[in-house]
Amino acid sequence: MVWSDGINRCVWANPKNELYIKYHDDEWGVPVFDDHKLFEMLILESFQAGLSWECVLNKREAFRRAFDDFDINKVLNYDEEKLTQLSADKGIIRNRRKIESSVINARVFRDIAKEWGSFSEYLWHWTSGRVVHEYHLTTSPLSDAISADLKKRGMKFTGSIMVYSYLQAVGVIESHQEECYLHGAENCR
């Protein structure tokens, strides 16, 4: 689809939402190796379950504020008072189970990072550090395997569809549509 600026982009990115355009152009599918960013995207993707990414993206700044800029050391220590506060925050998605799972997932994320040296090392080991190029899928054997491992370790809201979306978001999987100017981009280490 050719947009008003003359650039072909994936049809899913709402051309009327500047946040979505910026996200598509600058973030989605770009390989991420920074644990802080990987943690933020994991939490945001888990909140997407059953909703649209645009909904989560539009609330991203409120999530950053509410979740202490995704400082993992703070999130993994959230207590009942903080969970209640988050459940009342109208700026974010107030699903109590997803909020509680963020704390659980933070602890598992930290444990994986300790085991592997970083969460990035854990995540990228699944592809030997290479970007996978695949299109028109919502799950794959890769997302199935990572999902199963994360669940075995205790993570919540990490089904294969969510994990696949996460892998696309952090650039492990590049899925820009054939017409998109970013299709097939190779931005790996």
C-alpha positions as semicolon CSV with decimal commas, in nm:
position;residue;x (nm);y (nm);z (nm)
1;M;0,000;0,000;0,000
2;V;0,147;0,336;-0,101
3;W;0,090;0,590;0,173
4;S;0,048;0,966;0,143
5;D;0,426;1,013;0,188
6;G;0,487;0,788;-0,115
7;I;0,630;0,497;0,087
8;N;0,500;0,141;0,068
9;R;0,433;0,002;0,417
10;C;0,262;-0,301;0,570
11;V;-0,113;-0,260;0,543
12;W;-0,170;-0,330;0,914
13;A;-0,008;-0,004;1,031
14;N;-0,287;0,252;1,060
15;P;-0,183;0,546;0,838
16;K;-0,395;0,781;1,054
17;N;-0,198;0,700;1,370
18;E;0,146;0,865;1,378
19;L;0,252;0,641;1,669
20;Y;0,178;0,336;1,458
21;I;0,367;0,471;1,157
22;K;0,670;0,551;1,374
23;Y;0,649;0,210;1,542
24;H;0,629;0,033;1,204
25;D;0,912;0,233;1,049
26;D;1,154;0,250;1,343
27;E;1,088;-0,045;1,574
28;W;0,888;-0,339;1,444
29;G;1,119;-0,606;1,311
30;V;1,439;-0,429;1,417
31;P;1,658;-0,671;1,614
32;V;1,670;-0,586;1,985
33;F;1,954;-0,704;2,209
34;D;1,898;-0,474;2,506
35;D;1,736;-0,653;2,802
36;H;1,550;-0,342;2,918
37;K;1,379;-0,305;2,580
38;L;1,319;-0,681;2,558
39;F;1,149;-0,670;2,898
40;E;0,933;-0,372;2,804
41;M;0,818;-0,541;2,484
42;L;0,749;-0,868;2,667
43;I;0,522;-0,692;2,914
44;L;0,347;-0,487;2,645
45;E;0,295;-0,791;2,422
46;S;0,147;-0,986;2,714
47;F;-0,108;-0,707;2,762
48;Q;-0,200;-0,729;2,394
49;A;-0,341;-1,081;2,433
50;G;-0,700;-1,058;2,313
51;L;-0,663;-0,693;2,209
52;S;-0,506;-0,500;1,924
53;W;-0,145;-0,387;1,925
54;E;-0,265;-0,037;1,836
55;C;-0,459;-0,025;2,164
56;V;-0,145;-0,116;2,360
57;L;0,075;0,116;2,157
58;N;-0,157;0,410;2,222
59;K;-0,120;0,342;2,596
60;R;0,255;0,281;2,588
61;E;0,355;0,604;2,764
62;A;0,098;0,540;3,036
63;F;0,238;0,188;3,075
64;R;0,590;0,327;3,105
65;R;0,476;0,565;3,378
66;A;0,267;0,305;3,561
67;F;0,534;0,033;3,541
68;D;0,823;0,255;3,653
69;D;0,968;0,275;3,301
70;F;0,980;-0,106;3,300
71;D;1,255;-0,115;3,560
72;I;1,264;-0,490;3,613
73;N;1,400;-0,458;3,967
74;K;1,099;-0,251;4,064
75;V;0,842;-0,459;3,875
76;L;0,951;-0,792;4,021
77;N;0,905;-0,645;4,370
78;Y;0,557;-0,503;4,322
79;D;0,339;-0,572;4,624
80;E;-0,038;-0,592;4,667
81;E;-0,064;-0,215;4,713
82;K;0,110;-0,151;4,381
83;L;-0,100;-0,416;4,204
84;T;-0,417;-0,249;4,333
85;Q;-0,285;0,089;4,218
86;L;-0,216;-0,051;3,870
87;S;-0,560;-0,212;3,858
88;A;-0,714;0,132;3,910
89;D;-0,495;0,316;3,657
90;K;-0,725;0,422;3,371
91;G;-0,428;0,496;3,147
92;I;-0,336;0,130;3,107
93;I;-0,516;-0,197;3,042
94;R;-0,648;-0,285;3,386
95;N;-0,672;-0,662;3,355
96;R;-0,573;-0,784;3,701
97;R;-0,447;-1,121;3,576
98;K;-0,220;-0,953;3,321
99;I;-0,095;-0,709;3,583
100;E;-0,015;-0,993;3,824
101;S;0,151;-1,190;3,545
102;S;0,384;-0,895;3,480
103;V;0,538;-0,948;3,824
104;I;0,567;-1,323;3,771
105;N;0,714;-1,271;3,423
106;A;0,963;-1,016;3,559
107;R;1,093;-1,274;3,805
108;V;1,123;-1,541;3,536
109;F;1,286;-1,291;3,298
110;R;1,543;-1,208;3,568
111;D;1,609;-1,576;3,635
112;I;1,662;-1,646;3,265
113;A;1,897;-1,346;3,240
114;K;2,099;-1,479;3,534
115;E;2,116;-1,827;3,381
116;W;2,216;-1,708;3,033
117;G;2,409;-1,391;3,116
118;S;2,127;-1,185;2,965
119;F;1,776;-1,242;2,841
120;S;1,900;-1,139;2,498
121;E;2,144;-1,431;2,491
122;Y;1,862;-1,667;2,584
123;L;1,625;-1,529;2,321
124;W;1,872;-1,512;2,035
125;H;2,018;-1,855;2,104
126;W;1,700;-2,006;1,958
127;T;1,808;-1,882;1,612
128;S;2,184;-1,884;1,665
129;G;2,173;-1,504;1,655
130;R;2,013;-1,490;1,310
131;V;1,699;-1,310;1,199
132;V;1,430;-1,543;1,064
133;H;1,242;-1,414;0,759
134;E;0,889;-1,554;0,739
135;Y;0,561;-1,407;0,643
136;H;0,186;-1,449;0,687
137;L;0,213;-1,663;1,002
138;T;0,085;-1,622;1,357
139;T;0,280;-1,913;1,508
140;S;0,572;-2,129;1,406
141;P;0,776;-2,416;1,545
142;L;1,010;-2,147;1,686
143;S;0,733;-1,963;1,874
144;D;0,589;-2,297;1,987
145;A;0,925;-2,400;2,136
146;I;0,997;-2,067;2,307
147;S;0,641;-2,048;2,439
148;A;0,666;-2,397;2,583
149;D;0,999;-2,316;2,748
150;L;0,875;-1,987;2,896
151;K;0,563;-2,157;3,030
152;K;0,772;-2,439;3,178
153;R;0,975;-2,172;3,356
154;G;0,654;-2,018;3,493
155;M;0,573;-1,728;3,261
156;K;0,209;-1,635;3,203
157;F;0,031;-1,499;2,894
158;T;0,307;-1,637;2,675
159;G;0,119;-1,859;2,434
160;S;0,265;-1,928;2,092
161;I;0,069;-1,647;1,920
162;M;0,185;-1,392;2,177
163;V;0,543;-1,518;2,156
164;Y;0,533;-1,500;1,775
165;S;0,415;-1,137;1,796
166;Y;0,692;-1,067;2,046
167;L;0,955;-1,223;1,819
168;Q;0,832;-1,004;1,534
169;A;0,832;-0,694;1,754
170;V;1,192;-0,747;1,869
171;G;1,326;-0,848;1,530
172;V;1,398;-1,216;1,584
173;I;1,140;-1,270;1,310
174;E;1,118;-1,021;1,022
175;S;0,771;-1,028;0,870
176;H;0,727;-0,706;0,674
177;Q;0,487;-0,765;0,387
178;E;0,628;-0,810;0,038
179;E;0,516;-0,465;-0,074
180;C;0,668;-0,292;0,231
181;Y;0,988;-0,096;0,187
182;L;1,130;-0,282;0,491
183;H;1,054;-0,630;0,357
184;G;1,356;-0,858;0,392
185;A;1,561;-0,601;0,581
186;E;1,866;-0,762;0,737
187;N;1,949;-0,571;1,053
188;C;2,100;-0,848;1,261
189;R;2,425;-0,846;1,453
